[in-house]
Amino acid sequence: MAEHPVIAALEEQVACYRKLARLAEAQREHVQQSHMEALLGVLKNRQEILDQLARLELIVSPAKRRWSDFLGEIEIDVRARAEQMVAETRRLLEQIMASDRTDALALEQRKLNLGKEIKQAAGARQINRNYAVAAYGQRQSRVNIKQ
């Protein structure tokens, strides 16, 4: 008997979520190491997988809306496999989302720290200008605007 299209789509979804989980690990490494070019590559790969998941969801979502009835229509061994794949998908999705939250917090903290550094540098430049004016007086402009 040919495999049910929903079961085949569920298997592909699990494979996609496994890839996303591996990419989430790579993403964390790139975020921690500030490898922005590599991070952009990971995000591009993730988007491609998300596009594939969206296509698969078109096949799976009608069965999910009537999950109990769907399970009653398929063989017992296939039913167990379907339930296991849905459970693994949920587990992987939770893992990926937790990883993404951690990365988002790390990037936000880095952004805040960079903002503080910029303010400190701007403040230091102003202090240097004030010191120069106090020590050497106001600088005369070298441009003669009368001519």
DSSP file (Angstrom, degrees, kcal/mol; ACC not computed):
  #  RESIDUE AA STRUCTURE BP1 BP2  ACC     N-H-->O    O-->H-N    N-H-->O    O-->H-N    TCO  KAPPA ALPHA  PHI   PSI    X-CA   Y-CA   Z-CA
    1    1 A M              0   0    0      0, 0.0     2,-0.1     0, 0.0     3,-0.1   0.000 360.0 360.0 360.0 138.4    0.0    0.0    0.0
    2    2 A A        -     0   0    0      1,-0.1     2,-0.1     0, 0.0     0, 0.0  -0.395 360.0 -98.7 -69.5 146.3    1.3    3.5   -0.8
    3    3 A E        -     0   0    0      1,-0.1    -1,-0.1    -2,-0.1     0, 0.0  -0.389  41.4-102.9 -68.9 143.5    2.1    5.7    2.1
    4    4 A H     >  -     0   0    0      1,-0.1     4,-2.3    -2,-0.1     3,-0.2  -0.420  25.0-129.8 -64.7 136.0   -0.5    8.2    3.1
    5    5 A P  H  > S+     0   0    0      0, 0.0     4,-2.3     0, 0.0     5,-0.1   0.832 107.5  53.8 -60.9 -32.5    0.4   11.7    2.0
    6    6 A V  H  > S+     0   0    0      2,-0.2     4,-2.5     1,-0.2     5,-0.1   0.909 108.8  48.5 -68.1 -40.6   -0.2   13.2    5.4
    7    7 A I  H  > S+     0   0    0      2,-0.2     4,-2.3    -3,-0.2    -1,-0.2   0.920 111.8  49.4 -65.3 -43.1    2.2   10.7    7.0
    8    8 A A  H  X S+     0   0    0     -4,-2.3     4,-2.1     1,-0.2    -2,-0.2   0.908 112.0  48.8 -61.1 -41.8    4.9   11.4    4.3
    9    9 A A  H  X S+     0   0    0     -4,-2.3     4,-2.5     2,-0.2    -2,-0.2   0.884 109.1  52.9 -66.4 -38.3    4.4   15.2    5.0
   10   10 A L  H  X S+     0   0    0     -4,-2.5     4,-2.4     2,-0.2    -2,-0.2   0.908 108.4  50.6 -62.5 -41.1    4.7   14.6    8.7
   11   11 A E  H  X S+     0   0    0     -4,-2.3     4,-2.0     1,-0.2    -2,-0.2   0.913 111.3  47.9 -63.1 -41.8    8.0   12.8    8.2
   12   12 A E  H  X S+     0   0    0     -4,-2.1     4,-2.4     2,-0.2    -2,-0.2   0.889 109.6  53.7 -65.3 -38.0    9.3   15.6    6.0
   13   13 A Q  H  X S+     0   0    0     -4,-2.5     4,-2.8     2,-0.2     5,-0.2   0.931 107.4  50.1 -61.6 -45.1    8.2   18.1    8.7
   14   14 A V  H  X S+     0   0    0     -4,-2.4     4,-2.2     1,-0.2    -1,-0.2   0.922 110.5  50.2 -59.9 -43.5   10.2   16.2   11.4
   15   15 A A  H  X S+     0   0    0     -4,-2.0     4,-2.0     1,-0.2    -1,-0.2   0.907 111.1  49.6 -60.9 -41.2   13.2   16.3    9.1
   16   16 A C  H  X S+     0   0    0     -4,-2.4     4,-2.6     1,-0.2    -2,-0.2   0.919 110.2  49.5 -63.9 -43.7   12.8   20.0    8.6
   17   17 A Y  H  X S+     0   0    0     -4,-2.8     4,-2.2     1,-0.2    -1,-0.2   0.850 108.4  53.7 -66.7 -32.9   12.5   20.7   12.3
   18   18 A R  H  X S+     0   0    0     -4,-2.2     4,-2.0    -5,-0.2    -1,-0.2   0.921 109.9  47.8 -64.5 -42.3   15.6   18.6   13.0
   19   19 A K  H  X S+     0   0    0     -4,-2.0     4,-2.6     1,-0.2    -2,-0.2   0.918 110.9  51.4 -62.3 -43.2   17.4   20.8   10.5
   20   20 A L  H  X S+     0   0    0     -4,-2.6     4,-2.4     1,-0.2    -1,-0.2   0.886 107.4  53.1 -61.5 -38.8   16.1   23.9   12.1
   21   21 A A  H  X S+     0   0    0     -4,-2.2     4,-1.6     2,-0.2    -1,-0.2   0.910 110.3  47.1 -64.0 -41.4   17.3   22.7   15.5
   22   22 A R  H  X S+     0   0    0     -4,-2.0     4,-2.0     1,-0.2    -2,-0.2   0.904 112.5  49.7 -65.6 -40.0   20.8   22.2   14.1
   23   23 A L  H  X S+     0   0    0     -4,-2.6     4,-2.8     1,-0.2    -2,-0.2   0.854 105.8  57.0 -67.0 -33.2   20.6   25.6   12.5
   24   24 A A  H  X S+     0   0    0     -4,-2.4     4,-2.3     2,-0.2    -1,-0.2   0.881 106.6  49.9 -64.1 -36.8   19.5   27.1   15.9
   25   25 A E  H  X S+     0   0    0     -4,-1.6     4,-2.0     2,-0.2    -2,-0.2   0.918 112.2  46.7 -65.7 -43.2   22.6   25.7   17.5
   26   26 A A  H  X S+     0   0    0     -4,-2.0     4,-2.4     1,-0.2    -2,-0.2   0.896 110.4  54.2 -64.1 -39.0   24.8   27.2   14.7
   27   27 A Q  H  X S+     0   0    0     -4,-2.8     4,-2.7     1,-0.2     5,-0.2   0.928 106.3  51.2 -60.0 -45.9   22.9   30.5   15.1
   28   28 A R  H  X S+     0   0    0     -4,-2.3     4,-2.7     1,-0.2    -1,-0.2   0.916 109.7  50.4 -59.4 -43.0   23.6   30.6   18.9
   29   29 A E  H  X S+     0   0    0     -4,-2.0     4,-2.1     1,-0.2    -1,-0.2   0.921 112.1  46.7 -61.2 -44.1   27.3   30.0   18.1
   30   30 A H  H  X>S+     0   0    0     -4,-2.4     5,-2.3     2,-0.2     4,-0.7   0.875 112.3  50.4 -68.0 -36.8   27.4   32.9   15.6
   31   31 A V  H ><5S+     0   0    0     -4,-2.7     3,-0.7     3,-0.2    -2,-0.2   0.936 112.5  46.9 -64.3 -46.1   25.5   35.2   18.0
   32   32 A Q  H 3<5S+     0   0    0     -4,-2.7    -2,-0.2     1,-0.2    -1,-0.2   0.863 118.2  41.2 -64.4 -36.0   27.9   34.4   20.8
   33   33 A Q  H 3<5S-     0   0    0     -4,-2.1    -1,-0.2    -5,-0.2    -2,-0.2   0.448 107.7-124.0 -92.1  -0.7   31.0   34.9   18.6
   34   34 A S  T <<5 +     0   0    0     -3,-0.7     2,-1.2    -4,-0.7    -3,-0.2   0.867  53.8 156.3  58.0  40.0   29.5   38.0   16.8
   35   35 A H     >< +     0   0    0     -5,-2.3     4,-2.1     1,-0.2    -1,-0.2  -0.721  10.9 171.6 -93.3  84.2   29.9   36.4   13.4
   36   36 A M  H  > S+     0   0    0     -2,-1.2     4,-2.4     2,-0.2    -1,-0.2   0.860  70.9  53.3 -70.1 -37.6   27.3   38.4   11.6
   37   37 A E  H  > S+     0   0    0      2,-0.2     4,-1.6     1,-0.2    -1,-0.2   0.944 113.1  44.4 -61.9 -46.2   28.0   37.2    8.1
   38   38 A A  H  > S+     0   0    0      1,-0.2     4,-2.1     2,-0.2    -2,-0.2   0.875 110.8  55.5 -65.3 -36.9   27.7   33.6    9.1
   39   39 A L  H  X S+     0   0    0     -4,-2.1     4,-2.6     1,-0.2    -1,-0.2   0.909 105.2  51.9 -62.2 -42.0   24.5   34.5   11.1
   40   40 A L  H  X S+     0   0    0     -4,-2.4     4,-2.0     1,-0.2    -1,-0.2   0.874 108.2  52.2 -62.5 -36.5   22.9   35.9    8.0
   41   41 A G  H  X S+     0   0    0     -4,-1.6     4,-2.2     2,-0.2    -1,-0.2   0.905 109.5  48.8 -64.1 -42.3   23.7   32.7    6.2
   42   42 A V  H  X S+     0   0    0     -4,-2.1     4,-2.7     1,-0.2    -2,-0.2   0.920 110.3  51.1 -63.4 -43.9   22.0   30.7    8.9
   43   43 A L  H  X S+     0   0    0     -4,-2.6     4,-2.1     1,-0.2    -1,-0.2   0.875 108.7  51.8 -63.5 -36.4   19.0   32.9    8.8
   44   44 A K  H  X S+     0   0    0     -4,-2.0     4,-1.9     2,-0.2    -1,-0.2   0.932 111.0  47.6 -63.5 -45.8   18.7   32.5    5.1
   45   45 A N  H  X S+     0   0    0     -4,-2.2     4,-1.9     1,-0.2    -2,-0.2   0.891 110.2  52.7 -62.0 -40.1   18.9   28.7    5.4
   46   46 A R  H  X S+     0   0    0     -4,-2.7     4,-2.6     1,-0.2    -1,-0.2   0.906 106.9  52.6 -62.9 -40.5   16.3   28.8    8.2
   47   47 A Q  H  X S+     0   0    0     -4,-2.1     4,-2.3     1,-0.2    -1,-0.2   0.901 106.7  52.8 -63.3 -39.9   13.9   30.9    5.9
   48   48 A E  H  X S+     0   0    0     -4,-1.9     4,-1.8     1,-0.2    -1,-0.2   0.907 111.4  46.3 -61.0 -41.5   14.3   28.3    3.2
   49   49 A I  H  X S+     0   0    0     -4,-1.9     4,-2.6     2,-0.2    -2,-0.2   0.889 109.9  53.7 -69.2 -38.5   13.3   25.5    5.6
   50   50 A L  H  X S+     0   0    0     -4,-2.6     4,-2.0     2,-0.2    -2,-0.2   0.878 106.9  52.3 -63.2 -36.4   10.4   27.6    6.9
   51   51 A D  H  X S+     0   0    0     -4,-2.3     4,-1.7     2,-0.2    -1,-0.2   0.904 109.9  48.7 -63.6 -40.9    9.1   28.0    3.4
   52   52 A Q  H  X S+     0   0    0     -4,-1.8     4,-2.2     1,-0.2    -2,-0.2   0.903 109.5  52.4 -65.1 -40.5    9.3   24.2    2.9
   53   53 A L  H  X S+     0   0    0     -4,-2.6     4,-2.5     1,-0.2    -2,-0.2   0.871 105.2  55.4 -62.8 -36.8    7.4   23.8    6.2
   54   54 A A  H  X S+     0   0    0     -4,-2.0     4,-1.0     2,-0.2    -1,-0.2   0.904 108.1  48.5 -63.5 -40.2    4.7   26.1    5.0
   55   55 A R  H  X S+     0   0    0     -4,-1.7     4,-0.6     1,-0.2     3,-0.5   0.915 112.6  48.0 -65.4 -41.7    4.2   24.0    2.0
   56   56 A L  H >X S+     0   0    0     -4,-2.2     4,-2.1     1,-0.2     3,-1.1   0.862 103.6  61.6 -66.4 -35.3    4.0   20.8    4.1
   57   57 A E  H 3X S+     0   0    0     -4,-2.5     4,-3.0     1,-0.3    -1,-0.2   0.808  93.5  64.1 -63.3 -28.8    1.6   22.4    6.5
   58   58 A L  H 3< S+     0   0    0     -4,-1.0    -1,-0.3    -3,-0.5    -2,-0.2   0.834 109.7  39.8 -61.7 -31.3   -0.9   22.8    3.6
   59   59 A I  H << S+     0   0    0     -3,-1.1     4,-0.5    -4,-0.6    -2,-0.2   0.869 122.5  39.8 -81.8 -40.7   -0.9   19.0    3.4
   60   60 A V  H >X S+     0   0    0     -4,-2.1     4,-2.1     1,-0.2     3,-0.7   0.839  98.5  72.2 -82.8 -35.8   -0.9   18.3    7.2
   61   61 A S  H 3X S+     0   0    0     -4,-3.0     4,-2.2     1,-0.3     5,-0.2   0.834  92.5  55.2 -59.6 -37.9   -3.2   21.0    8.6
   62   62 A P  H 3> S+     0   0    0      0, 0.0     4,-0.8     0, 0.0    -1,-0.3   0.916 112.1  45.3 -60.4 -38.4   -6.5   19.5    7.3
   63   63 A A  H <4 S+     0   0    0     -3,-0.7     3,-0.5    -4,-0.5     7,-0.3   0.878 110.6  53.9 -69.6 -37.0   -5.7   16.3    9.1
   64   64 A K  H >< S+     0   0    0     -4,-2.1     3,-1.4     1,-0.2    -1,-0.2   0.863 101.6  58.8 -65.8 -34.8   -4.6   18.2   12.2
   65   65 A R  H 3< S+     0   0    0     -4,-2.2    -1,-0.2     1,-0.3    -2,-0.2   0.804 120.8  27.9 -64.7 -27.1   -8.0   20.0   12.3
   66   66 A R  T 3X S+     0   0    0     -4,-0.8     4,-2.9    -3,-0.5    -1,-0.3  -0.305  82.3 149.5-125.1  47.7   -9.7   16.6   12.6
   67   67 A W  H <>  +     0   0    0     -3,-1.4     4,-2.9     1,-0.2     5,-0.2   0.864  68.1  50.0 -54.9 -48.8   -6.8   14.8   14.2
   68   68 A S  H  > S+     0   0    0      1,-0.2     4,-1.6     2,-0.2    -1,-0.2   0.929 114.8  44.6 -59.8 -46.0   -8.9   12.2   16.2
   69   69 A D  H  > S+     0   0    0      2,-0.2     4,-0.9     1,-0.2    -1,-0.2   0.914 112.5  52.6 -63.7 -42.3  -10.9   11.3   13.1
   70   70 A F  H >X S+     0   0    0     -4,-2.9     3,-1.1    -7,-0.3     4,-0.7   0.932 107.2  51.4 -59.7 -46.0   -7.8   11.1   11.0
   71   71 A L  H >< S+     0   0    0     -4,-2.9     3,-0.7     1,-0.3    -1,-0.2   0.857 106.7  55.2 -60.4 -34.4   -6.1    8.8   13.5
   72   72 A G  H 3< S+     0   0    0     -4,-1.6    -1,-0.3     1,-0.2    -2,-0.2   0.712 104.1  55.5 -70.1 -19.8   -9.2    6.5   13.4
   73   73 A E  H << S+     0   0    0     -3,-1.1     2,-0.2    -4,-0.9    -1,-0.2   0.616 100.0  68.4 -88.6 -14.0   -8.9    6.2    9.6
   74   74 A I  S << S-     0   0    0     -4,-0.7     5,-0.0    -3,-0.7     0, 0.0  -0.669  93.2 -86.8-109.0 163.0   -5.3    5.0    9.6
   75   75 A E     >  -     0   0    0     -2,-0.2     4,-2.8     1,-0.1     5,-0.2  -0.220  39.2-112.4 -66.0 155.7   -3.7    1.7   10.6
   76   76 A I  H  > S+     0   0    0      1,-0.2     4,-2.3     2,-0.2     5,-0.2   0.896 115.8  47.4 -59.1 -45.7   -2.6    1.2   14.3
   77   77 A D  H  > S+     0   0    0      1,-0.2     4,-1.7     2,-0.2    -1,-0.2   0.882 114.7  47.0 -66.7 -35.7    1.1    1.1   13.5
   78   78 A V  H  > S+     0   0    0      2,-0.2     4,-2.6     1,-0.2    -2,-0.2   0.870 109.6  55.6 -69.4 -37.0    0.9    4.1   11.3
   79   79 A R  H  X S+     0   0    0     -4,-2.8     4,-2.6     2,-0.2     5,-0.2   0.923 106.9  48.9 -60.4 -46.0   -1.2    5.9   14.0
   80   80 A A  H  X S+     0   0    0     -4,-2.3     4,-2.1     1,-0.2    -1,-0.2   0.907 112.1  48.9 -62.2 -41.0    1.5    5.3   16.5
   81   81 A R  H  X S+     0   0    0     -4,-1.7     4,-2.4     2,-0.2    -2,-0.2   0.904 110.5  50.9 -65.0 -41.3    4.2    6.7   14.1
   82   82 A A  H  X S+     0   0    0     -4,-2.6     4,-2.3     2,-0.2    -2,-0.2   0.926 111.1  47.6 -62.4 -45.2    2.0    9.8   13.4
   83   83 A E  H  X S+     0   0    0     -4,-2.6     4,-2.2     1,-0.2    -1,-0.2   0.888 111.7  50.9 -63.8 -38.5    1.6   10.5   17.1
   84   84 A Q  H  X S+     0   0    0     -4,-2.1     4,-2.4    -5,-0.2    -1,-0.2   0.900 110.3  49.2 -65.3 -40.7    5.3   10.1   17.7
   85   85 A M  H  X S+     0   0    0     -4,-2.4     4,-2.5     2,-0.2    -2,-0.2   0.894 110.9  49.2 -67.2 -39.6    6.1   12.5   14.8
   86   86 A V  H  X S+     0   0    0     -4,-2.3     4,-2.2     2,-0.2    -1,-0.2   0.911 112.1  49.2 -65.2 -41.1    3.7   15.1   16.0
   87   87 A A  H  X S+     0   0    0     -4,-2.2     4,-2.4     2,-0.2    -2,-0.2   0.910 112.1  47.8 -64.0 -42.0    5.2   14.8   19.5
   88   88 A E  H  X S+     0   0    0     -4,-2.4     4,-2.8     2,-0.2     5,-0.2   0.896 109.4  53.7 -66.0 -38.9    8.7   15.1   18.2
   89   89 A T  H  X S+     0   0    0     -4,-2.5     4,-2.5     2,-0.2    -2,-0.2   0.930 110.2  47.1 -59.9 -45.5    7.7   18.1   16.1
   90   90 A R  H  X S+     0   0    0     -4,-2.2     4,-2.5     2,-0.2    -2,-0.2   0.921 112.5  49.5 -61.7 -44.5    6.3   19.9   19.2
   91   91 A R  H  X S+     0   0    0     -4,-2.4     4,-2.2     1,-0.2    -2,-0.2   0.930 113.4  45.7 -62.2 -45.9    9.5   19.1   21.2
   92   92 A L  H  X S+     0   0    0     -4,-2.8     4,-2.7     1,-0.2    -1,-0.2   0.897 111.5  52.4 -64.7 -40.1   11.8   20.4   18.5
   93   93 A L  H  X S+     0   0    0     -4,-2.5     4,-2.6    -5,-0.2    -1,-0.2   0.913 109.6  48.8 -63.3 -42.1    9.7   23.5   18.0
   94   94 A E  H  X S+     0   0    0     -4,-2.5     4,-2.3     2,-0.2    -1,-0.2   0.909 112.3  49.3 -62.4 -41.4    9.8   24.3   21.8
   95   95 A Q  H  X S+     0   0    0     -4,-2.2     4,-2.2     2,-0.2    -2,-0.2   0.921 112.6  47.1 -63.2 -44.7   13.6   23.7   21.7
   96   96 A I  H  X S+     0   0    0     -4,-2.7     4,-2.5     1,-0.2    -2,-0.2   0.910 112.4  49.4 -64.7 -43.3   14.0   26.0   18.7
   97   97 A M  H  X S+     0   0    0     -4,-2.6     4,-2.3     2,-0.2    -1,-0.2   0.892 110.4  50.2 -65.6 -39.2   11.8   28.7   20.2
   98   98 A A  H  X S+     0   0    0     -4,-2.3     4,-2.1     2,-0.2    -1,-0.2   0.915 111.7  48.8 -63.9 -42.0   13.7   28.6   23.5
   99   99 A S  H  X S+     0   0    0     -4,-2.2     4,-2.4     1,-0.2    -2,-0.2   0.909 110.5  50.8 -63.1 -42.5   17.0   28.9   21.6
  100  100 A D  H  X S+     0   0    0     -4,-2.5     4,-2.7     1,-0.2    -2,-0.2   0.887 108.3  52.0 -63.8 -39.4   15.7   31.9   19.6
  101  101 A R  H  X S+     0   0    0     -4,-2.3     4,-2.3     2,-0.2    -1,-0.2   0.921 110.2  48.9 -62.6 -42.6   14.5   33.7   22.7
  102  102 A T  H  X S+     0   0    0     -4,-2.1     4,-2.2     1,-0.2    -2,-0.2   0.923 113.1  47.0 -62.1 -44.5   18.0   33.3   24.3
  103  103 A D  H  X S+     0   0    0     -4,-2.4     4,-2.6     1,-0.2    -2,-0.2   0.897 110.2  52.6 -65.0 -40.0   19.6   34.6   21.1
  104  104 A A  H  X S+     0   0    0     -4,-2.7     4,-2.4     1,-0.2    -1,-0.2   0.907 110.0  48.7 -62.9 -41.1   17.2   37.5   20.9
  105  105 A L  H  X S+     0   0    0     -4,-2.3     4,-2.5     2,-0.2    -1,-0.2   0.903 111.1  50.4 -64.8 -40.5   18.0   38.5   24.5
  106  106 A A  H  X S+     0   0    0     -4,-2.2     4,-2.2     2,-0.2    -2,-0.2   0.919 112.2  46.7 -64.2 -42.9   21.8   38.2   23.8
  107  107 A L  H  X S+     0   0    0     -4,-2.6     4,-2.3     2,-0.2    -2,-0.2   0.893 111.9  50.9 -66.8 -38.8   21.4   40.4   20.7
  108  108 A E  H  X S+     0   0    0     -4,-2.4     4,-2.4     2,-0.2    -2,-0.2   0.909 110.5  49.2 -64.2 -41.6   19.3   43.0   22.6
  109  109 A Q  H  X S+     0   0    0     -4,-2.5     4,-2.6     2,-0.2    -2,-0.2   0.908 110.4  50.7 -64.0 -41.0   21.9   43.1   25.4
  110  110 A R  H  X S+     0   0    0     -4,-2.2     4,-2.3     1,-0.2    -2,-0.2   0.903 109.8  51.0 -62.2 -40.6   24.6   43.6   22.8
  111  111 A K  H  X S+     0   0    0     -4,-2.3     4,-2.2     2,-0.2    -2,-0.2   0.917 110.8  48.1 -63.1 -44.1   22.6   46.4   21.2
  112  112 A L  H  X S+     0   0    0     -4,-2.4     4,-2.1     1,-0.2    -2,-0.2   0.914 111.9  49.6 -62.9 -42.8   22.1   48.1   24.6
  113  113 A N  H  X S+     0   0    0     -4,-2.6     4,-2.3     1,-0.2    -2,-0.2   0.894 109.7  51.0 -63.9 -39.3   25.8   47.8   25.4
  114  114 A L  H  X S+     0   0    0     -4,-2.3     4,-2.3     2,-0.2    -1,-0.2   0.895 108.1  52.7 -64.4 -40.2   26.8   49.3   22.0
  115  115 A G  H  X S+     0   0    0     -4,-2.2     4,-2.2     2,-0.2    -2,-0.2   0.908 109.4  49.0 -60.7 -42.2   24.4   52.2   22.7
  116  116 A K  H  X S+     0   0    0     -4,-2.1     4,-2.6     1,-0.2    -2,-0.2   0.909 110.5  50.8 -63.2 -42.4   26.1   52.9   26.0
  117  117 A E  H  X S+     0   0    0     -4,-2.3     4,-2.5     2,-0.2    -2,-0.2   0.893 109.5  50.6 -63.4 -39.3   29.6   52.7   24.4
  118  118 A I  H  X S+     0   0    0     -4,-2.3     4,-2.5     2,-0.2    -1,-0.2   0.922 111.3  48.1 -64.5 -44.0   28.5   55.2   21.7
  119  119 A K  H  X S+     0   0    0     -4,-2.2     4,-2.5     2,-0.2    -2,-0.2   0.908 112.1  49.7 -62.7 -41.4   27.2   57.6   24.4
  120  120 A Q  H  X S+     0   0    0     -4,-2.6     4,-2.5     2,-0.2    -2,-0.2   0.911 111.5  48.4 -64.2 -41.8   30.4   57.2   26.4
  121  121 A A  H  X S+     0   0    0     -4,-2.5     4,-2.2     2,-0.2    -2,-0.2   0.910 112.3  48.5 -65.1 -41.4   32.5   57.9   23.3
  122  122 A A  H  X S+     0   0    0     -4,-2.5     4,-2.0     1,-0.2    -2,-0.2   0.905 112.3  49.4 -64.4 -40.8   30.4   61.0   22.4
  123  123 A G  H  X S+     0   0    0     -4,-2.5     4,-2.2     1,-0.2    -2,-0.2   0.895 109.7  51.1 -63.9 -40.3   30.7   62.2   26.0
  124  124 A A  H  X S+     0   0    0     -4,-2.5     4,-2.4     2,-0.2    -2,-0.2   0.889 108.3  51.9 -65.5 -39.2   34.5   61.7   25.9
  125  125 A R  H  X S+     0   0    0     -4,-2.2     4,-2.4     2,-0.2    -1,-0.2   0.912 110.2  48.9 -62.6 -41.8   34.8   63.7   22.6
  126  126 A Q  H  X S+     0   0    0     -4,-2.0     4,-2.7     2,-0.2    -2,-0.2   0.898 110.1  50.8 -65.7 -39.9   32.8   66.5   24.2
  127  127 A I  H  X S+     0   0    0     -4,-2.2     4,-2.6     2,-0.2    -1,-0.2   0.922 110.2  50.2 -62.3 -43.4   35.1   66.5   27.3
  128  128 A N  H  X S+     0   0    0     -4,-2.4     4,-2.5     2,-0.2    -2,-0.2   0.907 111.3  48.4 -62.5 -41.5   38.1   66.6   25.0
  129  129 A R  H  X S+     0   0    0     -4,-2.4     4,-2.4     2,-0.2     5,-0.2   0.935 111.9  48.9 -63.4 -45.8   36.7   69.6   23.1
  130  130 A N  H  X S+     0   0    0     -4,-2.7     4,-2.4     1,-0.2    -2,-0.2   0.907 112.1  49.1 -60.9 -41.7   35.9   71.4   26.3
  131  131 A Y  H  X S+     0   0    0     -4,-2.6     4,-2.9     2,-0.2     5,-0.3   0.928 110.2  50.8 -63.1 -44.4   39.4   70.7   27.6
  132  132 A A  H  X S+     0   0    0     -4,-2.5     4,-2.8     1,-0.2     5,-0.4   0.900 111.6  47.5 -61.5 -41.3   41.0   72.0   24.4
  133  133 A V  H  X S+     0   0    0     -4,-2.4     4,-1.9     2,-0.2    -1,-0.2   0.917 114.5  46.6 -65.5 -43.1   38.9   75.2   24.5
  134  134 A A  H  < S+     0   0    0     -4,-2.4    -2,-0.2    -5,-0.2    -1,-0.2   0.889 120.0  39.0 -66.7 -38.4   39.8   75.7   28.2
  135  135 A A  H  < S+     0   0    0     -4,-2.9    -2,-0.2    -5,-0.2    -1,-0.2   0.871 134.7  16.2 -81.4 -37.3   43.5   75.0   27.6
  136  136 A Y  H  < S-     0   0    0     -4,-2.8    -3,-0.2    -5,-0.3    -2,-0.2   0.462 101.7-120.8-119.9  -4.1   44.1   76.7   24.3
  137  137 A G     <  -     0   0    0     -4,-1.9    -1,-0.2    -5,-0.4     2,-0.2  -0.130  53.8 -34.9  85.2 172.7   41.2   79.0   23.7
  138  138 A Q        -     0   0    0      1,-0.1     2,-0.3    -4,-0.1    -5,-0.0  -0.453  68.8-115.7 -67.8 136.6   38.7   79.0   20.9
  139  139 A R        -     0   0    0     -2,-0.2     2,-0.3     1,-0.1    -1,-0.1  -0.553  25.1-126.2 -76.1 135.3   40.2   78.1   17.6
  140  140 A Q        -     0   0    0     -2,-0.3     2,-0.2     1,-0.1    -1,-0.1  -0.607  24.9-115.3 -79.6 139.9   40.2   80.7   14.9
  141  141 A S        -     0   0    0     -2,-0.3    -1,-0.1     1,-0.1     0, 0.0  -0.540  15.1-151.4 -71.9 140.3   38.6   79.8   11.7
  142  142 A R  S    S+     0   0    0     -2,-0.2     2,-0.6     2,-0.1    -1,-0.1   0.487  70.6  93.3 -90.6  -4.9   41.1   79.8    8.8
  143  143 A V        -     0   0    0      2,-0.0     2,-0.8     1,-0.0    -2,-0.1  -0.797  66.3-150.0 -94.6 126.4   38.5   80.6    6.2
  144  144 A N    >   -     0   0    0     -2,-0.6     3,-0.5     1,-0.1    -2,-0.1  -0.843  13.8-177.4 -95.8 108.1   38.1   84.3    5.5
  145  145 A I  T 3  S+     0   0    0     -2,-0.8    -1,-0.1     1,-0.2    -2,-0.0   0.546  71.3  73.5 -85.8  -5.0   34.5   84.8    4.5
  146  146 A K  T 3         0   0    0      1,-0.2    -1,-0.2     0, 0.0    -2,-0.0   0.760 360.0 360.0 -77.5 -26.0   35.0   88.5    3.8
  147  147 A Q    <         0   0    0     -3,-0.5    -1,-0.2     0, 0.0    -2,-0.1   0.484 360.0 360.0 -84.9 360.0   36.9   88.0    0.5
